[in-house]
Amino acid sequence: MTYITKTIAMLRNIILSTLTITSSLAACAQSDTTHPVLTITGSADLYYRYDLTKSDKNNFTSFTNSQNQFQLGMASVKIERKTERLDLVADIGVGPRAREFSYNDNGITQAIKQLYISYSFNNWLKVTAGTWGTHIGYEVLDPGSNRNYSMSYLFTNGPFSNTGVKADFTTGKSGFMIGISNPTDFRSVPSDGHNNKTIIAQYSYAASDNLKVYLNYSGGRDIEDNRAHQYDFVLTARTSTLFSFGINGSVNKSSLASEKYSSSRSWWGAATYLNLDPKPWFGLTLRTEYFNDEKGIRLPAPASLVANTLSANFKVEGFTFIPEFRLENANIPIFTKHDGSAASSAASFLLAAVYTF
């Protein structure tokens, strides 16, 4: 009888505590709803890509996996309701780009790019729960936020999204984020997978609006119990209205459970983004990337390569037209010619149209 009494008392305390917290959050939300802000943004994109060797086997990065075809990218709508403390974001996308981004999901859940709720306890602490785009890397999923249309090797081989909870701390010009999530790119873990978790973290420093630095980390075990740790660096800088640049570097180290973690596998890379904007309606971006995969984890064979991508951006209101040329050179023949023979270089040209609102 004593055990039952203690159990009932414990449950009562838990229920009362939950009701108290819920009431406090509701009160804060009600006090904030006097001036709620509802924002709706979105984008749509499509592209045409032509490989100069007439092969469809030379793209090893995300989203532009076609040859001599017009292709749809993604139609996206982002709804954000923001009050003084609460922020709800529902970011939905449909199309090949969204499906490839949410490759571990099936059906309608593939359309969920981001879905999260944030609560700001004060001006230095914000807690977020749900699913969101990763903090790793320089490039993002939405094409309207990148100046190159094709993606880098660093974006393709890094995590895409995280699902869990994180806390952001801000003090002066510095910020620190730490969180815990499902294994990267998994909104839900399969029933036959391990319930492992990933630790994520970021340190950011904004010297000014024109100079920002980010140190990023993601590490843990995946659904097959393999270990992986990624360390990432991003710098963005603007020297004038004419010129700006970005730098991204990443190192990924992993080991397999099947090998009892006896050996380490790694890949690493670095990319620079040089931006020239002579006119408000016209800009150029040169992305130069080095990617080293000497263990053959991500590329078709153990190799390293240099990829140069030159993109022009012609802008009219929310519309951007992007002609782009890409040239890649590897240290061994990993590309394919039209006749099926191997080549150590590949070149492609694409035209992309992106509309954002």
LUMGUTI-441771 format. One record per residue: x, y, z of N, C-alpha, C in turn; residue in one letter. Coordinates in steps of 0.1 Angstrom, whole numbers, padded with zeros to 4 digits, always signed. Last residue first. Layout:
// LUMGUTI-441771
XYZXYZXYZA...
//
This chain:
// LUMGUTI-441771
+0104+0344-0532+0095+0355-0528+0094+0355-0513F+0125+0335-0560+0122+0335-0546+0112+0346-0543T+0134+0314-0586+0125+0325-0582+0122+0324-0567Y+0159+0305-0609+0154+0304-0595+0146+0316-0592V+0172+0285-0634+0163+0296-0631+0158+0294-0617A+0203+0276-0650+0193+0274-0639+0185+0287-0638A+0222+0257-0671+0214+0269-0670+0204+0267-0659L+0256+0243-0672+0241+0243-0669+0235+0257-0669L+0281+0221-0683+0275+0235-0683+0261+0234-0680F+0311+0204-0674+0297+0205-0677+0293+0219-0677S+0338+0180-0676+0333+0194-0676+0318+0194-0680A+0364+0161-0661+0351+0162-0666+0347+0177-0666A+0393+0139-0660+0386+0152-0659+0372+0151-0665S+0402+0114-0664+0406+0120-0651+0400+0134-0650S+0382+0087-0676+0389+0099-0678+0392+0105-0664A+0375+0055-0693+0377+0064-0681+0385+0076-0684A+0349+0048-0717+0363+0048-0712+0365+0057-0701S+0324+0051-0728+0326+0042-0716+0340+0042-0711G+0320+0070-0746+0322+0057-0751+0325+0047-0740D+0319+0094-0731+0307+0089-0738+0308+0074-0742H+0338+0088-0701+0336+0094-0714+0323+0088-0720K+0338+0093-0666+0335+0084-0677+0332+0092-0690T+0362+0096-0638+0351+0101-0647+0349+0092-0659F+0385+0088-0627+0372+0084-0620+0360+0088-0628I+0417+0084-0631+0405+0084-0639+0393+0079-0631P+0433+0105-0605+0432+0092-0613+0419+0093-0621I+0431+0130-0596+0444+0125-0598+0445+0111-0604N+0407+0151-0615+0411+0141-0604+0425+0136-0607A+0390+0180-0621+0402+0173-0624+0406+0164-0612N+0363+0198-0635+0368+0189-0624+0380+0181-0630E+0344+0226-0641+0355+0218-0646+0361+0211-0634L+0314+0242-0651+0321+0235-0640+0332+0226-0646R+0295+0271-0654+0304+0262-0661+0312+0255-0650F+0262+0285-0657+0273+0280-0648+0282+0270-0656E+0237+0311-0654+0246+0302-0663+0258+0298-0655P+0210+0318-0638+0223+0313-0635+0229+0305-0646I+0187+0343-0629+0191+0334-0640+0206+0331-0638F+0163+0350-0605+0177+0349-0607+0180+0339-0618T+0137+0371-0593+0141+0361-0603+0156+0361-0605F+0127+0391-0578+0129+0379-0571+0135+0368-0580G+0143+0415-0597+0134+0414-0586+0137+0400-0579E+0165+0399-0615+0154+0408-0618+0144+0406-0607V+0199+0391-0620+0188+0392-0611+0178+0403-0616K+0222+0367-0628+0215+0379-0634+0202+0380-0626F+0252+0354-0619+0239+0356-0614+0233+0369-0620N+0274+0329-0630+0269+0342-0631+0255+0343-0626A+0299+0307-0618+0285+0310-0620+0283+0325-0621S+0323+0283-0621+0321+0297-0623+0306+0299-0626L+0341+0260-0603+0327+0263-0608+0326+0278-0609T+0364+0234-0601+0362+0248-0603+0348+0251-0609N+0377+0209-0581+0366+0213-0589+0364+0228-0589A+0401+0184-0578+0399+0199-0577+0387+0202-0587V+0405+0154-0559+0402+0162-0571+0401+0176-0568L+0416+0120-0552+0414+0134-0548+0412+0142-0560S+0406+0086-0544+0411+0097-0552+0410+0110-0545A+0394+0055-0546+0402+0063-0538+0409+0074-0546P+0363+0057-0564+0375+0051-0561+0384+0060-0552A+0339+0072-0564+0339+0059-0569+0351+0050-0567P+0339+0088-0531+0341+0088-0545+0341+0074-0551L+0337+0081-0503+0327+0089-0510+0327+0089-0525R+0358+0064-0497+0346+0064-0489+0334+0070-0497I+0385+0061-0505+0374+0057-0514+0361+0056-0507G+0406+0071-0491+0401+0059-0487+0390+0053-0495K+0410+0096-0502+0420+0086-0505+0417+0072-0500E+0396+0121-0509+0390+0108-0504+0399+0096-0508D+0395+0154-0509+0405+0143-0507+0397+0131-0501N+0389+0182-0528+0383+0172-0521+0392+0159-0521F+0388+0217-0532+0397+0205-0532+0390+0194-0523Y+0373+0241-0552+0372+0231-0541+0382+0220-0543E+0362+0273-0559+0373+0264-0561+0374+0254-0549T+0338+0292-0574+0340+0283-0563+0351+0274-0567R+0331+0324-0582+0340+0313-0585+0342+0305-0573L+0305+0344-0593+0310+0336-0581+0319+0325-0587T+0292+0376-0601+0300+0364-0605+0305+0357-0592L+0262+0395-0608+0273+0391-0600+0279+0378-0605G+0238+0420-0613+0247+0411-0619+0259+0408-0609F+0223+0440-0602+0216+0430-0609+0225+0419-0615W+0241+0458-0591+0231+0452-0582+0224+0440-0589P+0274+0451-0604+0261+0458-0605+0251+0451-0595K+0296+0437-0596+0298+0450-0602+0285+0458-0603P+0305+0416-0575+0292+0422-0578+0293+0436-0583D+0321+0386-0569+0322+0399-0575+0309+0404-0579L+0333+0362-0547+0321+0369-0552+0325+0383-0557N+0347+0331-0542+0350+0345-0545+0339+0352-0553L+0351+0307-0520+0340+0313-0528+0344+0328-0530Y+0368+0276-0515+0368+0291-0514+0357+0296-0524T+0371+0246-0496+0365+0254-0507+0366+0269-0505A+0383+0214-0488+0383+0229-0485+0378+0236-0498A+0382+0182-0471+0382+0191-0482+0381+0205-0478G+0385+0147-0464+0385+0161-0460+0385+0169-0473W+0379+0115-0448+0379+0124-0460+0380+0138-0455W+0388+0084-0433+0386+0098-0433+0385+0104-0447S+0388+0057-0410+0386+0062-0424+0383+0077-0423R+0407+0036-0388+0400+0049-0391+0399+0052-0405S+0401+0004-0374+0408+0013-0383+0400+0026-0385S+0386-0009-0354+0401-0011-0354+0408-0001-0364S+0359-0011-0348+0366+0003-0347+0381+0002-0348Y+0351-0036-0356+0354-0033-0341+0362-0021-0339K+0342-0037-0381+0357-0039-0379+0361-0037-0365E+0316-0031-0377+0319-0044-0382+0334-0047-0381S+0317-0004-0371+0314-0014-0360+0318-0028-0364A+0342+0017-0384+0331+0008-0386+0330-0002-0374L+0348+0052-0382+0353+0038-0380+0341+0029-0380S+0358+0085-0394+0349+0075-0391+0355+0061-0389S+0361+0119-0398+0368+0107-0394+0357+0097-0390K+0363+0147-0419+0354+0137-0414+0362+0124-0411N+0367+0182-0421+0374+0169-0419+0364+0159-0413V+0364+0211-0441+0358+0201-0433+0367+0188-0432S+0361+0246-0447+0369+0234-0446+0363+0224-0437G+0354+0275-0466+0348+0263-0459+0358+0252-0459N+0351+0309-0471+0360+0298-0470+0353+0287-0461I+0341+0337-0492+0338+0327-0482+0348+0316-0482G+0339+0372-0500+0344+0358-0502+0340+0350-0490F+0333+0401-0520+0331+0394-0508+0337+0379-0511S+0332+0433-0536+0338+0420-0534+0335+0414-0521F+0316+0457-0538+0320+0450-0550+0325+0436-0548L+0312+0467-0513+0300+0463-0521+0304+0456-0533T+0339+0451-0495+0333+0463-0501+0320+0458-0508S+0346+0428-0482+0355+0439-0481+0349+0452-0487T+0332+0404-0462+0329+0414-0473+0338+0426-0472R+0333+0369-0454+0338+0383-0453+0334+0391-0465A+0330+0340-0435+0324+0348-0445+0329+0363-0443T+0342+0307-0428+0344+0322-0427+0338+0329-0438L+0340+0277-0412+0334+0286-0422+0338+0300-0418V+0348+0243-0405+0352+0257-0404+0346+0265-0415F+0343+0212-0388+0340+0221-0399+0343+0236-0396D+0345+0178-0382+0349+0191-0378+0349+0201-0390Y+0328+0149-0374+0331+0159-0385+0334+0172-0378Q+0329+0115-0368+0331+0128-0362+0334+0138-0373H+0313+0083-0362+0317+0094-0372+0318+0107-0364A+0309+0048-0360+0313+0061-0353+0317+0071-0364R+0281+0026-0364+0294+0031-0369+0297+0045-0362N+0256+0016-0358+0266+0017-0347+0280+0021-0352D+0238+0020-0377+0245+0007-0378+0256+0006-0367E+0229+0046-0373+0219+0035-0370+0226+0021-0371I+0259+0061-0360+0248+0060-0368+0239+0048-0365D+0272+0080-0332+0271+0067-0339+0258+0067-0348R+0290+0112-0334+0282+0102-0327+0282+0089-0335G+0291+0147-0342+0297+0134-0339+0288+0125-0331G+0300+0178-0354+0289+0168-0354+0295+0155-0352S+0308+0213-0352+0311+0199-0349+0299+0191-0349Y+0324+0244-0363+0312+0234-0362+0317+0220-0359N+0329+0277-0361+0336+0265-0358+0325+0254-0355L+0328+0306-0380+0320+0296-0374+0329+0283-0373Y+0328+0342-0383+0336+0329-0382+0327+0319-0375V+0325+0371-0403+0319+0362-0393+0327+0348-0395K+0323+0404-0413+0333+0393-0410+0327+0384-0399L+0304+0423-0415+0312+0420-0427+0322+0409-0425N+0293+0430-0392+0284+0424-0402+0291+0419-0414D+0320+0417-0371+0311+0428-0376+0302+0421-0385S+0327+0395-0358+0336+0406-0356+0328+0419-0360A+0311+0370-0346+0308+0381-0356+0316+0393-0352A+0315+0337-0341+0321+0350-0337+0318+0360-0348Y+0304+0306-0328+0304+0316-0338+0309+0329-0332S+0305+0271-0324+0310+0284-0319+0310+0294-0330Y+0284+0243-0321+0289+0254-0329+0294+0266-0321Q+0275+0209-0322+0279+0221-0315+0285+0231-0325A+0259+0177-0315+0262+0188-0324+0266+0201-0316I+0259+0143-0312+0261+0155-0305+0265+0166-0315I+0235+0118-0319+0246+0126-0324+0247+0139-0316T+0226+0085-0307+0224+0099-0308+0237+0106-0313K+0210+0053-0313+0221+0062-0310+0218+0076-0312N+0193+0030-0312+0188+0043-0307+0200+0052-0304N+0199+0011-0342+0202+0014-0328+0197+0028-0324H+0172-0003-0362+0184+0005-0360+0187+0008-0345G+0148-0014-0366+0160-0023-0365+0173-0016-0363D+0131+0007-0369+0129-0002-0357+0141-0011-0355S+0148+0038-0379+0141+0025-0382+0141+0016-0369P+0142+0069-0364+0152+0058-0366+0144+0045-0369V+0133+0099-0380+0129+0088-0371+0139+0077-0374S+0149+0116-0394+0139+0122-0386+0134+0112-0376R+0183+0115-0401+0172+0107-0397+0162+0114-0389F+0205+0131-0405+0196+0129-0417+0185+0119-0414D+0225+0118-0379+0222+0128-0389+0214+0123-0401T+0207+0102-0352+0218+0102-0362+0214+0111-0374P+0189+0128-0333+0190+0115-0339+0203+0114-0348N+0208+0151-0312+0198+0147-0322+0199+0132-0325S+0216+0178-0291+0216+0163-0293+0205+0160-0302I+0237+0207-0289+0225+0200-0290+0227+0185-0291G+0248+0241-0286+0250+0227-0283+0237+0219-0283I+0263+0271-0296+0252+0262-0297+0256+0248-0293M+0273+0304-0289+0276+0289-0287+0263+0281-0288F+0287+0335-0300+0275+0326-0298+0280+0311-0297G+0298+0368-0296+0300+0354-0297+0287+0346-0294S+0296+0395-0291+0298+0391-0305+0299+0376-0307K+0275+0390-0263+0283+0400-0271+0284+0396-0286G+0264+0359-0263+0270+0369-0254+0279+0378-0262T+0241+0333-0265+0247+0345-0271+0252+0354-0261T+0233+0299-0270+0237+0309-0261+0244+0321-0268F+0209+0276-0279+0218+0286-0284+0220+0297-0273D+0203+0241-0278+0203+0254-0271+0213+0264-0277A+0182+0216-0293+0195+0223-0292+0193+0236-0284K+0170+0184-0302+0169+0196-0294+0182+0203-0293V+0162+0169-0333+0164+0168-0318+0161+0180-0311G+0175+0162-0363+0162+0162-0356+0165+0159-0341T+0193+0178-0390+0193+0172-0376+0179+0172-0370N+0206+0173-0424+0196+0178-0413+0198+0171-0400S+0229+0166-0438+0219+0175-0444+0210+0181-0433F+0265+0163-0433+0251+0160-0429+0241+0170-0436P+0286+0161-0463+0283+0164-0449+0269+0161-0445G+0286+0156-0490+0291+0145-0481+0290+0149-0466N+0276+0179-0502+0270+0166-0505+0274+0155-0495T+0292+0200-0492+0278+0199-0489+0272+0185-0491F+0317+0192-0503+0315+0193-0489+0301+0193-0485L+0313+0193-0530+0315+0180-0524+0313+0181-0509Y+0286+0217-0538+0300+0213-0535+0301+0199-0530S+0261+0219-0564+0266+0218-0550+0280+0214-0549M+0250+0243-0588+0254+0230-0584+0261+0230-0571S+0248+0272-0585+0236+0263-0585+0240+0249-0582Y+0263+0296-0564+0265+0285-0573+0252+0276-0573N+0250+0310-0544+0253+0317-0557+0257+0308-0568R+0222+0302-0523+0235+0299-0528+0238+0307-0541N+0196+0307-0518+0206+0312-0508+0220+0309-0512S+0181+0296-0537+0181+0310-0537+0191+0316-0527G+0182+0268-0532+0191+0274-0542+0191+0289-0542P+0184+0254-0500+0176+0263-0509+0185+0270-0519D+0204+0241-0486+0196+0234-0495+0189+0243-0505L+0237+0257-0485+0224+0253-0479+0216+0247-0490V+0273+0260-0478+0261+0260-0486+0249+0254-0479E+0291+0256-0456+0288+0270-0462+0275+0270-0470Y+0289+0235-0427+0291+0238-0440+0287+0253-0444G+0264+0225-0403+0277+0222-0409+0278+0228-0423I+0239+0228-0393+0248+0240-0392+0262+0238-0398H+0212+0214-0413+0224+0213-0405+0232+0226-0404T+0178+0223-0409+0189+0221-0417+0202+0222-0409G+0158+0206-0384+0163+0218-0390+0175+0214-0399W+0131+0195-0363+0141+0192-0373+0145+0204-0381T+0128+0200-0328+0122+0197-0341+0133+0192-0350G+0135+0228-0307+0132+0214-0308+0125+0211-0321A+0156+0252-0291+0149+0248-0303+0147+0233-0303T+0161+0279-0269+0160+0264-0271+0151+0261-0283V+0182+0306-0262+0171+0301-0270+0172+0286-0271K+0195+0332-0243+0193+0317-0243+0180+0314-0252L+0197+0359-0242+0209+0352-0244+0207+0337-0245W+0173+0372-0237+0181+0377-0249+0194+0369-0251N+0153+0344-0227+0158+0358-0225+0166+0361-0238N+0141+0322-0238+0139+0324-0224+0143+0339-0220F+0126+0315-0267+0137+0324-0262+0134+0327-0247S+0120+0286-0284+0115+0295-0273+0127+0302-0267Y+0110+0272-0315+0120+0278-0307+0114+0287-0296S+0101+0244-0333+0097+0254-0324+0108+0259-0316I+0102+0231-0367+0107+0233-0354+0100+0244-0346Y+0109+0217-0396+0097+0218-0388+0102+0219-0373L+0121+0215-0429+0123+0219-0415+0110+0220-0408Q+0112+0199-0450+0126+0203-0450+0130+0207-0435K+0091+0175-0458+0094+0183-0447+0109+0186-0447I+0086+0157-0478+0084+0172-0481+0088+0181-0470A+0089+0132-0468+0100+0137-0477+0098+0152-0480Q+0065+0127-0457+0075+0132-0448+0087+0137-0456T+0049+0114-0477+0047+0129-0474+0058+0135-0465I+0073+0089-0486+0060+0095-0486+0060+0110-0483G+0101+0086-0464+0092+0081-0474+0079+0088-0474N+0136+0094-0457+0121+0094-0454+0114+0089-0466D+0162+0097-0464+0159+0086-0454+0144+0085-0451N+0164+0119-0480+0165+0106-0486+0162+0094-0477Y+0158+0147-0483+0151+0138-0473+0152+0124-0477S+0172+0155-0506+0175+0160-0493+0170+0152-0482F+0157+0142-0526+0171+0138-0523+0176+0143-0510E+0133+0156-0523+0134+0141-0521+0148+0137-0518R+0140+0182-0530+0136+0179-0517+0136+0164-0514A+0148+0178-0557+0157+0183-0548+0153+0180-0534R+0124+0168-0569+0135+0160-0568+0145+0165-0558P+0096+0181-0549+0104+0180-0561+0116+0171-0559G+0087+0203-0523+0084+0192-0531+0092+0192-0544V+0090+0215-0489+0095+0215-0502+0091+0202-0510G+0083+0236-0461+0079+0224-0469+0085+0226-0483I+0087+0244-0429+0094+0247-0442+0091+0234-0450D+0076+0261-0402+0072+0250-0411+0077+0252-0425A+0083+0273-0371+0087+0273-0385+0083+0260-0391V+0077+0295-0345+0073+0283-0351+0076+0284-0366L+0088+0310-0316+0090+0310-0331+0087+0296-0336D+0083+0331-0288+0081+0318-0295+0082+0320-0310L+0087+0357-0279+0095+0346-0274+0094+0333-0282R+0072+0374-0294+0084+0380-0287+0093+0368-0283E+0065+0354-0323+0061+0363-0313+0074+0368-0306T+0061+0342-0356+0070+0347-0346+0064+0356-0336K+0058+0318-0379+0050+0326-0369+0058+0330-0358R+0065+0310-0411+0070+0313-0398+0061+0322-0390E+0067+0288-0438+0058+0296-0430+0064+0298-0416I+0079+0284-0470+0083+0284-0456+0074+0294-0448K+0078+0263-0497+0071+0273-0490+0075+0272-0475V+0092+0253-0529+0093+0254-0515+0085+0266-0509S+0099+0231-0554+0090+0242-0550+0089+0242-0535A+0129+0223-0571+0121+0222-0559+0112+0234-0558M+0136+0214-0600+0144+0214-0588+0135+0212-0576G+0132+0197-0631+0126+0205-0620+0136+0203-0608L+0152+0198-0660+0148+0191-0648+0142+0201-0638Q+0160+0190-0693+0154+0200-0684+0149+0193-0672F+0190+0173-0702+0176+0173-0699+0173+0185-0691Q+0217+0165-0705+0210+0169-0716+0195+0169-0714N+0216+0146-0676+0225+0149-0687+0215+0153-0699Q+0217+0149-0639+0210+0146-0652+0220+0150-0664S+0218+0157-0611+0221+0143-0616+0214+0141-0629N+0220+0178-0591+0221+0180-0606+0226+0167-0613T+0219+0169-0564+0208+0176-0570+0209+0178-0585F+0253+0166-0552+0238+0166-0550+0231+0174-0561S+0280+0150-0570+0274+0159-0560+0259+0159-0560T+0291+0137-0591+0292+0130-0578+0287+0139-0566F+0285+0131-0624+0282+0140-0613+0282+0133-0600N+0290+0114-0645+0301+0123-0640+0297+0133-0629N+0273+0100-0660+0279+0093-0649+0290+0102-0642K+0262+0106-0685+0254+0109-0673+0260+0103-0660D+0281+0122-0711+0279+0111-0701+0270+0115-0690S+0291+0140-0729+0279+0134-0732+0276+0121-0723K+0312+0156-0722+0315+0143-0727+0303+0134-0730T+0299+0178-0711+0306+0179-0724+0311+0166-0730L+0266+0176-0700+0280+0172-0697+0287+0172-0711D+0243+0200-0692+0249+0193-0703+0263+0189-0700Y+0212+0208-0676+0226+0205-0675+0231+0197-0687R+0188+0231-0666+0192+0223-0677+0207+0220-0676Y+0164+0236-0639+0177+0237-0646+0178+0228-0658Y+0144+0254-0615+0146+0244-0625+0159+0246-0632L+0126+0264-0585+0138+0264-0594+0137+0253-0604D+0111+0286-0562+0109+0275-0571+0121+0276-0581A+0103+0295-0528+0111+0296-0540+0107+0284-0549S+0092+0317-0500+0093+0304-0508+0102+0306-0520G+0074+0328-0470+0084+0329-0481+0085+0316-0489T+0056+0345-0448+0055+0334-0458+0065+0337-0469I+0051+0352-0414+0059+0354-0426+0058+0342-0435T+0035+0369-0389+0034+0357-0398+0041+0360-0411L+0038+0380-0357+0043+0382-0370+0042+0369-0378V+0017+0394-0332+0024+0382-0338+0028+0386-0352P+0011+0412-0309+0017+0416-0322+0024+0405-0328H+0000+0398-0289-0006+0411-0292-0001+0416-0306T+0011+0375-0281+0003+0374-0293-0004+0388-0296T+0026+0375-0258+0033+0379-0270+0024+0380-0282D+0009+0366-0238+0014+0380-0237+0021+0385-0250S+0006+0340-0247-0005+0349-0248-0001+0364-0247Q+0032+0330-0241+0027+0331-0255+0016+0340-0257A+0032+0332-0214+0042+0340-0221+0037+0341-0236C+0011+0315-0208+0010+0329-0204+0020+0337-0212A+0022+0291-0218+0010+0296-0224+0008+0311-0220A+0044+0288-0200+0046+0290-0214+0034+0296-0221L+0029+0284-0176+0039+0295-0178+0041+0298-0192S+0014+0261-0182+0007+0274-0179+0016+0286-0181S+0035+0243-0184+0026+0246-0195+0019+0259-0194T+0045+0243-0158+0054+0247-0169+0045+0251-0181I+0023+0233-0144+0028+0246-0141+0037+0252-0152T+0019+0208-0156+0008+0219-0157+0014+0232-0154L+0042+0196-0147+0040+0197-0161+0029+0208-0164T+0038+0196-0119+0049+0203-0125+0047+0206-0140S+0015+0180-0118+0014+0194-0113+0026+0202-0119L+0025+0156-0127+0014+0162-0134+0014+0177-0131I+0045+0150-0108+0049+0152-0122+0038+0159-0130I+0029+0148-0085+0039+0159-0086+0044+0161-0100N+0014+0125-0092+0007+0138-0090+0017+0150-0091R+0034+0106-0093+0026+0109-0105+0019+0123-0104L+0041+0106-0066+0050+0109-0076+0044+0113-0089M+0017+0097-0054+0022+0110-0051+0032+0115-0061A+0015+0071-0065+0004+0081-0068+0009+0095-0065I+0038+0060-0054+0037+0061-0068+0026+0072-0072T+0031+0061-0027+0043+0068-0031+0042+0070-0047K+0009+0043-0027+0008+0057-0022+0019+0066-0027T+0021+0020-0035+0011+0026-0043+0009+0040-0040I+0038+0015-0013+0044+0017-0027+0034+0024-0036Y+0020+0012+0007+0029+0023+0008+0035+0026-0006T+0008-0012+0000+0000+0000+0000+0009+0012+0000M
//
